[in-house]
Amino acid sequence: MATAAAGGTLIIWWPAFTLGAYNAVFFDDVLTLWAVATAVLLSGAILRKREALPWGGWLALFLPSLWIVLAIVAPRTKGFPYLHYFEEVLNLVGAPILTWLLSRILLPDYAELPVHERLAAVAVTLIIGVLAFLLGQFNYLFLTCADFNVSGNNPPAHCAQGPPLSRV
């Protein structure tokens, strides 16, 4: 359970933080989710573990690829101007779902785990996502604009002025 929860939180924490700090999920976060989901999808196909997931699970693993196809065929200027909402939902909903899917595929005794343990991995991912969002919203309490600059990120609109708090 801890491994699945850790995997899910690695995917959700940064998109949730940037949504809190910048009111946006960045494309590289969506591409990270795409890479992990596609790796699990292809691994499951190669290992022939299709029975490990219901058809909806395999469809969920394909959603990040669908986002890329939509981004290519539907230009934002005229085709689908709200594609960024799909990106945000994909990341914030996709990470907990990916946690559940990874658990089903990677843990051989997954079905034998008590329901509360299976749900706990997804719950941990959701909790980390909410906490990361709040840390992004209130970044000015523990980070400065200089911290964002030093890390190579643009400072969000509501960051605190001052020298970097984290020393490199």
N, C-alpha and C positions, 0 to 999 in steps of 0.2 A: 504494500500500500504506500509506504513512504517513497519508494522509487517512482511510482506513478505520479504521486503528488508533487514530487520534486520536478519531474519532467514537465508537468503542467504549469507549475509556477515559473519555470524558466521561460516558458512561452508567454505567459500573461503579464508578468510584472512590469516589463518596460512599456508595452502598449498602454497598460492602465495608467502608468506614471505619466506618459506623454499626453494621454487624454486629459489627465488632471492638470498638468502644467501648461499645455499648449492648446487644449481643446481639439486635439487631432491625434489620430493614430497614423504613424508614418509608414510609407510604403515598404521600408525594409523590415518592419515588424510583420506585415502581411506576408512578405516573401519568406520570412523565417517560418511562419506557420505553414506556408505552402511547402517548404522544403521538408519539414518534419512529417506533415500529413502525407506527402507524396512518397517519402521513404517508407513509411509504415504501409501505405497502400501497395507499393511495388514489392516490398518484403513479404507481405501477406500473399500476394499473387504468386511470387516465386516459391514460397514455402507451402503454398496450397493450404493456407489456414483460413480459407473462406468460411468454414463452418464456425470459426471463433466469433464471428460477428453477424448480426442480422444484416439484411441488404441495406437498411438505412445507415448503418455504420460505414459501409463501404461508400455509400453516396456522400456521407459527411466528409470522408477523407478526400473525396474528389472536389468538394466545394472550393477550396483555394485555387485549384486549377481552373475551375469555371470562372472565378474572379479574373484570372489572367486573360482568359479567352474574351470575356466581356470587355476588359480594358482595351484589348487590341481591336475588337470589331466595333465597339461603340465609343467613338471619340466623345470626350466630355463636352466639347463645344457645341455639338448638335445632337448627339445620340443619346447619351445617358448621363446627364449632368450630376446625378446624385450617387454616382458609383462609390464615392468616399464613404457614404453611409453603410454600404455593403462591406467595405473594407473594415470599418469599425466593428460592426456586428460580427463579421467573420472572425476577427481576432478575439473579441471579448467573450463571445459565445463558443467559438471554436476551441479555445484552450481547455476549458473544462470538459468539453466533449472529447477532445483528443486525449485527455487524461483517462477518461473512462475507456476509450477504445484501446489505448496502449495497455491498460490493465488487463483487458480481455484477451489481447493478443500475446502479451509478454509473460503473463503470470499463468503457468500451466494449471494451477489449482484455483483460478479465479472464481469459478462457479461454486467452489466449495467454501469460499470465504463468507462469513456472515454479511448480510445486506448492509448493516451499519458500517462495516469496514470498507465495503466497495464504495458506498456513498461518501465515506470520510475523505477519500482521496480527492474526489471531485469537490467536496466542501472546502478542503484546504486550499485548492486552487482558486476557488471563488473568493475565499477570505483574503488570500494574498492579493488577488486582483483588486478587491475593494480597498485594502490597505494601501496598495501602490497608487491607486487613483487619489486617495486622500493625501498621501505624501506628495504627489504631484500638485494637488490643489494648494497645499500649505507648504510648498518648497521654501518659501521665504523665511520659514521658521528655523531651518537648519542648513540652507544653502544660500549662496549669493549669486548674483549675475556673473561674477568672475568665475565661480565654480563651473557654470555652464560653458563659459568661454574657454577655460582651461581644458575642459573635456572635449572640445571641438563641437559643442552644440550651441545653437543660438539661444540666448537667454530668453525665457518666457516673459511676457508683459508684466507679470506681477512678482518678479524676483526681487530680492533685497539687494540694495547697493552695498558695496564694500569689497575688501580683499577676499580672495578665496579662503573658505573655511577649511577645506581639505588641502593639505600641503602635499605636493608631489615630491 
